[in-house]
């Protein structure tokens, strides 16, 4: 019997009530949002439930939404996979923009160790309880987190570029 979205949603809402919400099918991935303080029990439940069996963490990444309200300016997205039924699940958890932090799942999925370090490195999201949370790709001396949308995309003071050569004007060269 195939693992149906309704079974996943029913089991999660029965166990976690209002801490799991916004269930929807996005192309071939069933998606939901969850409360940040419930991520550890939620991931454990999805991994250990004998019917759900989401035993593989495919990906973990961060997103910065600078235009959202403060409580939803960052998100951590977890992609889980049930190999037995070939079912994929996406969990999005929104975080506070002033102090983005969430509990580490590296004790549940060892593969998340590197992914959490990368997300910390690029977004500055603190994974509480991570065994070695430090930069992994950028220099240790770096003060900023390069994937945050905190700076303008281009330097407005540059004089060495002619926008006509980049297709940014309506007049031809």
C-alpha positions, 0 to 999 in steps of 0.5 A: 500500500502506498504512503498517502498524504492523508495518512502523513497529515493525519498522523502528524496532526494527531501527534503535534496538533497545531504545531504542524500546519499548511499542508500542501502538495508542491509538485511531487513533494508533500510539504508542511510548516512546523513550529521551530520548538517541535523540530526534534520530536517531529523529525524523530517521529517521522524517522521512527514511525513504522508506517512513515519511515522517513529514514533519509535526510536529503537536504537541509538549507536556509532561506532569508526573507528580509521583507517578512515580519521579524518572526518569519525572516529566516527559514530552515527547510528539511527534505526527507525521503522514505525510500520504501515508498519513494515518498518525499516530504518537505518541512519548512520552519520559520525563525526570528530574524533578530536571533535565528536559532533552532535545535540541531538534528545532527544527533538524529541524522549524522548527514545534517552535520555538514548541512547545518554548518553550511547553513550557519556559514551562509545565513548565520542560523544557530543550530543549538546543540550542534557538535562543531558549529563553525564556518565550513566554506567561508573564511573564519575571519569573515564577519558577515553571512553572504547569503543574507539579503542585507546588501544591495545587489550592485554598487550604485556608485560604480562608474565603470559599467554602461547599462546599455551593454547589459540590456538594462535600458530601452535604447539600443547601443 
